[in-house]
Amino acid sequence: MGIIAKGAKCKRYGCDKDGIRSLTTSKVEGTGLSISGSSKKTVLCRNIIRNGKKQQKKIEMFERARYDRF
């Protein structure tokens, strides 16, 4: 059984929802999220992952625009 199947909660400060995905802590800290605890894996809930994907898309869009020729 994995961490998620055992019913792990989201590790972000102020969030107590059920986790749906576990990521390495170094990747999560690189995005700027504040997490509680210091283990190898960090469990995140659906809302946090969804918002993270939206932010990543915006960042990628601006990065691509920097290199496009007009």
PyMOL Python script that loads the backbone (N, CA, C, O; Angstrom):
from pymol import cmd

cmd.read_pdbstr("""\
ATOM      1  N   MET A   1       0.832  -1.191   0.000  1.00  0.00           N
ATOM      2  CA  MET A   1       0.000   0.000   0.000  1.00  0.00           C
ATOM      3  C   MET A   1       0.869   1.244   0.000  1.00  0.00           C
ATOM      4  O   MET A   1       1.907   1.300   0.660  1.00  0.00           O
ATOM      5  N   GLY A   2       0.430   2.225  -0.744  1.00  0.00           N
ATOM      6  CA  GLY A   2       1.156   3.477  -0.812  1.00  0.00           C
ATOM      7  C   GLY A   2       0.647   4.494   0.196  1.00  0.00           C
ATOM      8  O   GLY A   2      -0.253   4.217   0.989  1.00  0.00           O
ATOM      9  N   ILE A   3       1.237   5.658   0.146  1.00  0.00           N
ATOM     10  CA  ILE A   3       0.886   6.728   1.079  1.00  0.00           C
ATOM     11  C   ILE A   3      -0.556   7.178   0.865  1.00  0.00           C
ATOM     12  O   ILE A   3      -1.291   7.383   1.831  1.00  0.00           O
ATOM     13  N   ILE A   4      -0.957   7.328  -0.373  1.00  0.00           N
ATOM     14  CA  ILE A   4      -2.294   7.832  -0.694  1.00  0.00           C
ATOM     15  C   ILE A   4      -3.366   6.829  -0.265  1.00  0.00           C
ATOM     16  O   ILE A   4      -4.394   7.217   0.290  1.00  0.00           O
ATOM     17  N   ALA A   5      -3.130   5.556  -0.519  1.00  0.00           N
ATOM     18  CA  ALA A   5      -4.106   4.524  -0.168  1.00  0.00           C
ATOM     19  C   ALA A   5      -4.320   4.428   1.334  1.00  0.00           C
ATOM     20  O   ALA A   5      -5.379   3.992   1.786  1.00  0.00           O
ATOM     21  N   LYS A   6      -3.317   4.835   2.111  1.00  0.00           N
ATOM     22  CA  LYS A   6      -3.456   4.797   3.564  1.00  0.00           C
ATOM     23  C   LYS A   6      -4.233   5.987   4.104  1.00  0.00           C
ATOM     24  O   LYS A   6      -4.537   6.032   5.296  1.00  0.00           O
ATOM     25  N   GLY A   7      -4.561   6.954   3.247  1.00  0.00           N
ATOM     26  CA  GLY A   7      -5.370   8.093   3.671  1.00  0.00           C
ATOM     27  C   GLY A   7      -4.571   9.292   4.133  1.00  0.00           C
ATOM     28  O   GLY A   7      -4.958   9.961   5.091  1.00  0.00           O
ATOM     29  N   ALA A   8      -3.466   9.575   3.471  1.00  0.00           N
ATOM     30  CA  ALA A   8      -2.625  10.714   3.849  1.00  0.00           C
ATOM     31  C   ALA A   8      -3.337  12.024   3.526  1.00  0.00           C
ATOM     32  O   ALA A   8      -4.078  12.113   2.547  1.00  0.00           O
ATOM     33  N   LYS A   9      -3.108  13.025   4.346  1.00  0.00           N
ATOM     34  CA  LYS A   9      -3.690  14.351   4.162  1.00  0.00           C
ATOM     35  C   LYS A   9      -2.707  15.252   3.425  1.00  0.00           C
ATOM     36  O   LYS A   9      -1.513  14.961   3.362  1.00  0.00           O
ATOM     37  N   CYS A  10      -3.211  16.335   2.875  1.00  0.00           N
ATOM     38  CA  CYS A  10      -2.400  17.310   2.156  1.00  0.00           C
ATOM     39  C   CYS A  10      -1.402  17.953   3.118  1.00  0.00           C
ATOM     40  O   CYS A  10      -1.745  18.262   4.259  1.00  0.00           O
ATOM     41  N   LYS A  11      -0.162  18.153   2.653  1.00  0.00           N
ATOM     42  CA  LYS A  11       0.912  18.677   3.502  1.00  0.00           C
ATOM     43  C   LYS A  11       1.068  20.194   3.433  1.00  0.00           C
ATOM     44  O   LYS A  11       1.968  20.738   4.074  1.00  0.00           O
ATOM     45  N   ARG A  12       0.221  20.894   2.676  1.00  0.00           N
ATOM     46  CA  ARG A  12       0.324  22.345   2.594  1.00  0.00           C
ATOM     47  C   ARG A  12      -0.244  22.963   3.869  1.00  0.00           C
ATOM     48  O   ARG A  12      -1.233  22.476   4.417  1.00  0.00           O
ATOM     49  N   TYR A  13       0.394  24.044   4.338  1.00  0.00           N
ATOM     50  CA  TYR A  13      -0.084  24.709   5.552  1.00  0.00           C
ATOM     51  C   TYR A  13      -1.524  25.175   5.364  1.00  0.00           C
ATOM     52  O   TYR A  13      -1.850  25.793   4.351  1.00  0.00           O
ATOM     53  N   GLY A  14      -2.377  24.883   6.327  1.00  0.00           N
ATOM     54  CA  GLY A  14      -3.766  25.323   6.303  1.00  0.00           C
ATOM     55  C   GLY A  14      -4.702  24.437   5.510  1.00  0.00           C
ATOM     56  O   GLY A  14      -5.887  24.752   5.405  1.00  0.00           O
ATOM     57  N   CYS A  15      -4.227  23.359   4.956  1.00  0.00           N
ATOM     58  CA  CYS A  15      -5.068  22.462   4.159  1.00  0.00           C
ATOM     59  C   CYS A  15      -5.132  21.101   4.853  1.00  0.00           C
ATOM     60  O   CYS A  15      -4.102  20.534   5.219  1.00  0.00           O
ATOM     61  N   ASP A  16      -6.346  20.585   5.028  1.00  0.00           N
ATOM     62  CA  ASP A  16      -6.492  19.283   5.689  1.00  0.00           C
ATOM     63  C   ASP A  16      -7.321  18.306   4.847  1.00  0.00           C
ATOM     64  O   ASP A  16      -7.928  17.380   5.385  1.00  0.00           O
ATOM     65  N   LYS A  17      -7.342  18.514   3.535  1.00  0.00           N
ATOM     66  CA  LYS A  17      -8.092  17.633   2.643  1.00  0.00           C
ATOM     67  C   LYS A  17      -7.292  16.369   2.359  1.00  0.00           C
ATOM     68  O   LYS A  17      -6.089  16.311   2.614  1.00  0.00           O
ATOM     69  N   ASP A  18      -7.973  15.362   1.828  1.00  0.00           N
ATOM     70  CA  ASP A  18      -7.314  14.109   1.466  1.00  0.00           C
ATOM     71  C   ASP A  18      -6.387  14.325   0.274  1.00  0.00           C
ATOM     72  O   ASP A  18      -6.735  15.031  -0.672  1.00  0.00           O
ATOM     73  N   GLY A  19      -5.224  13.724   0.325  1.00  0.00           N
ATOM     74  CA  GLY A  19      -4.261  13.835  -0.759  1.00  0.00           C
ATOM     75  C   GLY A  19      -4.599  12.904  -1.902  1.00  0.00           C
ATOM     76  O   GLY A  19      -5.151  11.825  -1.690  1.00  0.00           O
ATOM     77  N   ILE A  20      -4.269  13.321  -3.120  1.00  0.00           N
ATOM     78  CA  ILE A  20      -4.506  12.462  -4.282  1.00  0.00           C
ATOM     79  C   ILE A  20      -3.222  12.149  -5.023  1.00  0.00           C
ATOM     80  O   ILE A  20      -3.197  11.254  -5.868  1.00  0.00           O
ATOM     81  N   ARG A  21      -2.135  12.887  -4.714  1.00  0.00           N
ATOM     82  CA  ARG A  21      -0.891  12.656  -5.432  1.00  0.00           C
ATOM     83  C   ARG A  21       0.287  12.980  -4.530  1.00  0.00           C
ATOM     84  O   ARG A  21       0.234  13.921  -3.739  1.00  0.00           O
ATOM     85  N   SER A  22       1.348  12.198  -4.651  1.00  0.00           N
ATOM     86  CA  SER A  22       2.558  12.473  -3.887  1.00  0.00           C
ATOM     87  C   SER A  22       3.680  12.836  -4.849  1.00  0.00           C
ATOM     88  O   SER A  22       3.886  12.174  -5.866  1.00  0.00           O
ATOM     89  N   LEU A  23       4.396  13.894  -4.510  1.00  0.00           N
ATOM     90  CA  LEU A  23       5.505  14.387  -5.315  1.00  0.00           C
ATOM     91  C   LEU A  23       6.739  14.503  -4.439  1.00  0.00           C
ATOM     92  O   LEU A  23       6.639  14.506  -3.212  1.00  0.00           O
ATOM     93  N   THR A  24       7.901  14.597  -5.067  1.00  0.00           N
ATOM     94  CA  THR A  24       9.110  14.779  -4.281  1.00  0.00           C
ATOM     95  C   THR A  24       9.098  16.168  -3.657  1.00  0.00           C
ATOM     96  O   THR A  24       8.621  17.129  -4.262  1.00  0.00           O
ATOM     97  N   THR A  25       9.618  16.261  -2.463  1.00  0.00           N
ATOM     98  CA  THR A  25       9.588  17.505  -1.711  1.00  0.00           C
ATOM     99  C   THR A  25      10.393  18.596  -2.405  1.00  0.00           C
ATOM    100  O   THR A  25      10.010  19.765  -2.354  1.00  0.00           O
ATOM    101  N   SER A  26      11.485  18.245  -3.044  1.00  0.00           N
ATOM    102  CA  SER A  26      12.303  19.259  -3.713  1.00  0.00           C
ATOM    103  C   SER A  26      11.550  19.934  -4.862  1.00  0.00           C
ATOM    104  O   SER A  26      11.711  21.136  -5.073  1.00  0.00           O
ATOM    105  N   LYS A  27      10.735  19.189  -5.605  1.00  0.00           N
ATOM    106  CA  LYS A  27       9.942  19.779  -6.686  1.00  0.00           C
ATOM    107  C   LYS A  27       8.876  20.715  -6.132  1.00  0.00           C
ATOM    108  O   LYS A  27       8.634  21.788  -6.684  1.00  0.00           O
ATOM    109  N   VAL A  28       8.250  20.309  -5.052  1.00  0.00           N
ATOM    110  CA  VAL A  28       7.188  21.120  -4.465  1.00  0.00           C
ATOM    111  C   VAL A  28       7.753  22.410  -3.888  1.00  0.00           C
ATOM    112  O   VAL A  28       7.155  23.472  -4.059  1.00  0.00           O
ATOM    113  N   GLU A  29       8.877  22.340  -3.220  1.00  0.00           N
ATOM    114  CA  GLU A  29       9.490  23.538  -2.655  1.00  0.00           C
ATOM    115  C   GLU A  29       9.987  24.471  -3.749  1.00  0.00           C
ATOM    116  O   GLU A  29      10.040  25.684  -3.547  1.00  0.00           O
ATOM    117  N   GLY A  30      10.345  23.934  -4.887  1.00  0.00           N
ATOM    118  CA  GLY A  30      10.787  24.746  -6.008  1.00  0.00           C
ATOM    119  C   GLY A  30       9.686  25.607  -6.598  1.00  0.00           C
ATOM    120  O   GLY A  30       9.970  26.615  -7.246  1.00  0.00           O
ATOM    121  N   THR A  31       8.441  25.228  -6.387  1.00  0.00           N
ATOM    122  CA  THR A  31       7.316  26.002  -6.904  1.00  0.00           C
ATOM    123  C   THR A  31       6.918  27.134  -5.977  1.00  0.00           C
ATOM    124  O   THR A  31       6.143  28.007  -6.367  1.00  0.00           O
ATOM    125  N   GLY A  32       7.432  27.133  -4.761  1.00  0.00           N
ATOM    126  CA  GLY A  32       7.121  28.212  -3.830  1.00  0.00           C
ATOM    127  C   GLY A  32       6.016  27.884  -2.841  1.00  0.00           C
ATOM    128  O   GLY A  32       5.619  28.748  -2.059  1.00  0.00           O
ATOM    129  N   LEU A  33       5.514  26.666  -2.855  1.00  0.00           N
ATOM    130  CA  LEU A  33       4.489  26.281  -1.883  1.00  0.00           C
ATOM    131  C   LEU A  33       5.112  26.080  -0.511  1.00  0.00           C
ATOM    132  O   LEU A  33       6.212  25.541  -0.391  1.00  0.00           O
ATOM    133  N   SER A  34       4.411  26.511   0.506  1.00  0.00           N
ATOM    134  CA  SER A  34       4.895  26.274   1.866  1.00  0.00           C
ATOM    135  C   SER A  34       4.260  24.987   2.378  1.00  0.00           C
ATOM    136  O   SER A  34       3.036  24.861   2.430  1.00  0.00           O
ATOM    137  N   ILE A  35       5.098  24.045   2.752  1.00  0.00           N
ATOM    138  CA  ILE A  35       4.610  22.747   3.192  1.00  0.00           C
ATOM    139  C   ILE A  35       5.052  22.498   4.625  1.00  0.00           C
ATOM    140  O   ILE A  35       6.024  23.078   5.109  1.00  0.00           O
ATOM    141  N   SER A  36       4.314  21.623   5.287  1.00  0.00           N
ATOM    142  CA  SER A  36       4.665  21.249   6.655  1.00  0.00           C
ATOM    143  C   SER A  36       5.404  19.925   6.638  1.00  0.00           C
ATOM    144  O   SER A  36       5.067  19.037   5.855  1.00  0.00           O
ATOM    145  N   GLY A  37       6.393  19.784   7.479  1.00  0.00           N
ATOM    146  CA  GLY A  37       7.165  18.550   7.547  1.00  0.00           C
ATOM    147  C   GLY A  37       8.313  18.543   6.564  1.00  0.00           C
ATOM    148  O   GLY A  37       8.389  19.370   5.656  1.00  0.00           O
ATOM    149  N   SER A  38       9.198  17.594   6.765  1.00  0.00           N
ATOM    150  CA  SER A  38      10.344  17.479   5.860  1.00  0.00           C
ATOM    151  C   SER A  38      10.632  16.003   5.609  1.00  0.00           C
ATOM    152  O   SER A  38      11.492  15.403   6.254  1.00  0.00           O
ATOM    153  N   SER A  39       9.908  15.440   4.675  1.00  0.00           N
ATOM    154  CA  SER A  39      10.130  14.046   4.296  1.00  0.00           C
ATOM    155  C   SER A  39      10.487  14.011   2.810  1.00  0.00           C
ATOM    156  O   SER A  39      10.516  15.048   2.148  1.00  0.00           O
ATOM    157  N   LYS A  40      10.757  12.815   2.291  1.00  0.00           N
ATOM    158  CA  LYS A  40      11.109  12.685   0.878  1.00  0.00           C
ATOM    159  C   LYS A  40       9.926  13.008  -0.023  1.00  0.00           C
ATOM    160  O   LYS A  40      10.087  13.665  -1.052  1.00  0.00           O
ATOM    161  N   LYS A  41       8.748  12.552   0.357  1.00  0.00           N
ATOM    162  CA  LYS A  41       7.551  12.732  -0.449  1.00  0.00           C
ATOM    163  C   LYS A  41       6.608  13.730   0.207  1.00  0.00           C
ATOM    164  O   LYS A  41       6.525  13.809   1.432  1.00  0.00           O
ATOM    165  N   THR A  42       5.908  14.484  -0.613  1.00  0.00           N
ATOM    166  CA  THR A  42       4.910  15.437  -0.151  1.00  0.00           C
ATOM    167  C   THR A  42       3.587  15.090  -0.800  1.00  0.00           C
ATOM    168  O   THR A  42       3.521  14.912  -2.016  1.00  0.00           O
ATOM    169  N   VAL A  43       2.536  14.993  -0.010  1.00  0.00           N
ATOM    170  CA  VAL A  43       1.210  14.658  -0.495  1.00  0.00           C
ATOM    171  C   VAL A  43       0.433  15.952  -0.707  1.00  0.00           C
ATOM    172  O   VAL A  43       0.409  16.818   0.168  1.00  0.00           O
ATOM    173  N   LEU A  44      -0.207  16.081  -1.883  1.00  0.00           N
ATOM    174  CA  LEU A  44      -0.986  17.271  -2.199  1.00  0.00           C
ATOM    175  C   LEU A  44      -2.411  16.895  -2.585  1.00  0.00           C
ATOM    176  O   LEU A  44      -2.654  15.818  -3.128  1.00  0.00           O
ATOM    177  N   CYS A  45      -3.359  17.804  -2.297  1.00  0.00           N
ATOM    178  CA  CYS A  45      -4.762  17.556  -2.631  1.00  0.00           C
ATOM    179  C   CYS A  45      -5.055  18.042  -4.052  1.00  0.00           C
ATOM    180  O   CYS A  45      -4.198  18.628  -4.714  1.00  0.00           O
ATOM    181  N   ARG A  46      -6.254  17.791  -4.492  1.00  0.00           N
ATOM    182  CA  ARG A  46      -6.642  18.101  -5.865  1.00  0.00           C
ATOM    183  C   ARG A  46      -6.590  19.600  -6.162  1.00  0.00           C
ATOM    184  O   ARG A  46      -6.107  20.002  -7.220  1.00  0.00           O
ATOM    185  N   ASN A  47      -7.081  20.427  -5.240  1.00  0.00           N
ATOM    186  CA  ASN A  47      -7.119  21.868  -5.480  1.00  0.00           C
ATOM    187  C   ASN A  47      -5.724  22.457  -5.619  1.00  0.00           C
ATOM    188  O   ASN A  47      -5.496  23.315  -6.472  1.00  0.00           O
ATOM    189  N   ILE A  48      -4.804  22.013  -4.803  1.00  0.00           N
ATOM    190  CA  ILE A  48      -3.439  22.526  -4.852  1.00  0.00           C
ATOM    191  C   ILE A  48      -2.775  22.142  -6.168  1.00  0.00           C
ATOM    192  O   ILE A  48      -2.090  22.963  -6.777  1.00  0.00           O
ATOM    193  N   ILE A  49      -2.967  20.920  -6.606  1.00  0.00           N
ATOM    194  CA  ILE A  49      -2.378  20.461  -7.864  1.00  0.00           C
ATOM    195  C   ILE A  49      -2.979  21.228  -9.036  1.00  0.00           C
ATOM    196  O   ILE A  49      -2.257  21.627  -9.949  1.00  0.00           O
ATOM    197  N   ARG A  50      -4.289  21.437  -9.018  1.00  0.00           N
ATOM    198  CA  ARG A  50      -4.967  22.159 -10.095  1.00  0.00           C
ATOM    199  C   ARG A  50      -4.456  23.599 -10.192  1.00  0.00           C
ATOM    200  O   ARG A  50      -4.143  24.075 -11.284  1.00  0.00           O
ATOM    201  N   ASN A  51      -4.373  24.286  -9.062  1.00  0.00           N
ATOM    202  CA  ASN A  51      -3.880  25.665  -9.066  1.00  0.00           C
ATOM    203  C   ASN A  51      -2.420  25.736  -9.493  1.00  0.00           C
ATOM    204  O   ASN A  51      -2.014  26.680 -10.171  1.00  0.00           O
ATOM    205  N   GLY A  52      -1.637  24.751  -9.102  1.00  0.00           N
ATOM    206  CA  GLY A  52      -0.239  24.707  -9.507  1.00  0.00           C
ATOM    207  C   GLY A  52      -0.084  24.559 -11.006  1.00  0.00           C
ATOM    208  O   GLY A  52       0.795  25.178 -11.606  1.00  0.00           O
ATOM    209  N   LYS A  53      -0.937  23.737 -11.621  1.00  0.00           N
ATOM    210  CA  LYS A  53      -0.889  23.564 -13.070  1.00  0.00           C
ATOM    211  C   LYS A  53      -1.248  24.856 -13.784  1.00  0.00           C
ATOM    212  O   LYS A  53      -0.635  25.199 -14.795  1.00  0.00           O
ATOM    213  N   LYS A  54      -2.247  25.582 -13.262  1.00  0.00           N
ATOM    214  CA  LYS A  54      -2.637  26.849 -13.877  1.00  0.00           C
ATOM    215  C   LYS A  54      -1.503  27.859 -13.804  1.00  0.00           C
ATOM    216  O   LYS A  54      -1.230  28.559 -14.779  1.00  0.00           O
ATOM    217  N   GLN A  55      -0.847  27.938 -12.663  1.00  0.00           N
ATOM    218  CA  GLN A  55       0.276  28.867 -12.518  1.00  0.00           C
ATOM    219  C   GLN A  55       1.416  28.487 -13.447  1.00  0.00           C
ATOM    220  O   GLN A  55       2.048  29.359 -14.044  1.00  0.00           O
ATOM    221  N   GLN A  56       1.683  27.201 -13.573  1.00  0.00           N
ATOM    222  CA  GLN A  56       2.773  26.745 -14.443  1.00  0.00           C
ATOM    223  C   GLN A  56       2.487  27.091 -15.897  1.00  0.00           C
ATOM    224  O   GLN A  56       3.406  27.461 -16.628  1.00  0.00           O
ATOM    225  N   LYS A  57       1.231  26.978 -16.337  1.00  0.00           N
ATOM    226  CA  LYS A  57       0.886  27.322 -17.710  1.00  0.00           C
ATOM    227  C   LYS A  57       1.110  28.808 -17.983  1.00  0.00           C
ATOM    228  O   LYS A  57       1.591  29.178 -19.054  1.00  0.00           O
ATOM    229  N   LYS A  58       0.761  29.661 -17.016  1.00  0.00           N
ATOM    230  CA  LYS A  58       0.974  31.098 -17.182  1.00  0.00           C
ATOM    231  C   LYS A  58       2.457  31.417 -17.291  1.00  0.00           C
ATOM    232  O   LYS A  58       2.863  32.227 -18.125  1.00  0.00           O
ATOM    233  N   ILE A  59       3.256  30.789 -16.459  1.00  0.00           N
ATOM    234  CA  ILE A  59       4.698  31.030 -16.489  1.00  0.00           C
ATOM    235  C   ILE A  59       5.280  30.590 -17.821  1.00  0.00           C
ATOM    236  O   ILE A  59       6.098  31.305 -18.402  1.00  0.00           O
ATOM    237  N   GLU A  60       4.874  29.425 -18.317  1.00  0.00           N
ATOM    238  CA  GLU A  60       5.370  28.930 -19.598  1.00  0.00           C
ATOM    239  C   GLU A  60       4.951  29.842 -20.743  1.00  0.00           C
ATOM    240  O   GLU A  60       5.723  30.052 -21.678  1.00  0.00           O
ATOM    241  N   MET A  61       3.731  30.391 -20.683  1.00  0.00           N
ATOM    242  CA  MET A  61       3.253  31.284 -21.729  1.00  0.00           C
ATOM    243  C   MET A  61       4.132  32.540 -21.801  1.00  0.00           C
ATOM    244  O   MET A  61       4.501  32.975 -22.892  1.00  0.00           O
ATOM    245  N   PHE A  62       4.463  33.117 -20.654  1.00  0.00           N
ATOM    246  CA  PHE A  62       5.305  34.307 -20.637  1.00  0.00           C
ATOM    247  C   PHE A  62       6.737  33.996 -21.064  1.00  0.00           C
ATOM    248  O   PHE A  62       7.389  34.820 -21.704  1.00  0.00           O
ATOM    249  N   GLU A  63       7.218  32.829 -20.716  1.00  0.00           N
ATOM    250  CA  GLU A  63       8.573  32.437 -21.132  1.00  0.00           C
ATOM    251  C   GLU A  63       8.631  32.263 -22.648  1.00  0.00           C
ATOM    252  O   GLU A  63       9.605  32.677 -23.277  1.00  0.00           O
ATOM    253  N   ARG A  64       7.611  31.662 -23.237  1.00  0.00           N
ATOM    254  CA  ARG A  64       7.579  31.496 -24.691  1.00  0.00           C
ATOM    255  C   ARG A  64       7.497  32.847 -25.388  1.00  0.00           C
ATOM    256  O   ARG A  64       8.119  33.048 -26.431  1.00  0.00           O
ATOM    257  N   ALA A  65       6.738  33.767 -24.821  1.00  0.00           N
ATOM    258  CA  ALA A  65       6.572  35.088 -25.425  1.00  0.00           C
ATOM    259  C   ALA A  65       7.892  35.850 -25.444  1.00  0.00           C
ATOM    260  O   ALA A  65       8.122  36.664 -26.338  1.00  0.00           O
ATOM    261  N   ARG A  66       8.746  35.597 -24.483  1.00  0.00           N
ATOM    262  CA  ARG A  66      10.043  36.272 -24.450  1.00  0.00           C
ATOM    263  C   ARG A  66      10.907  35.904 -25.638  1.00  0.00           C
ATOM    264  O   ARG A  66      11.703  36.722 -26.098  1.00  0.00           O
ATOM    265  N   TYR A  67      10.765  34.687 -26.143  1.00  0.00           N
ATOM    266  CA  TYR A  67      11.632  34.201 -27.215  1.00  0.00           C
ATOM    267  C   TYR A  67      10.996  34.280 -28.594  1.00  0.00           C
ATOM    268  O   TYR A  67      11.668  34.023 -29.593  1.00  0.00           O
ATOM    269  N   ASP A  68       9.720  34.629 -28.670  1.00  0.00           N
ATOM    270  CA  ASP A  68       9.070  34.752 -29.983  1.00  0.00           C
ATOM    271  C   ASP A  68       9.543  36.011 -30.686  1.00  0.00           C
ATOM    272  O   ASP A  68       9.793  37.040 -30.058  1.00  0.00           O
ATOM    273  N   ARG A  69       9.659  35.907 -31.998  1.00  0.00           N
ATOM    274  CA  ARG A  69      10.013  37.074 -32.809  1.00  0.00           C
ATOM    275  C   ARG A  69       8.738  37.765 -33.281  1.00  0.00           C
ATOM    276  O   ARG A  69       7.719  37.130 -33.553  1.00  0.00           O
ATOM    277  N   PHE A  70       8.834  39.046 -33.365  1.00  0.00           N
ATOM    278  CA  PHE A  70       7.650  39.817 -33.798  1.00  0.00           C
ATOM    279  C   PHE A  70       7.705  40.130 -35.257  1.00  0.00           C
ATOM    280  O   PHE A  70       6.795  40.769 -35.786  1.00  0.00           O
TER     281      PHE A  70
END
""", "prot")
cmd.dss("prot")
cmd.show_as("cartoon", "prot")
cmd.util.cbc("prot")
cmd.orient("prot")
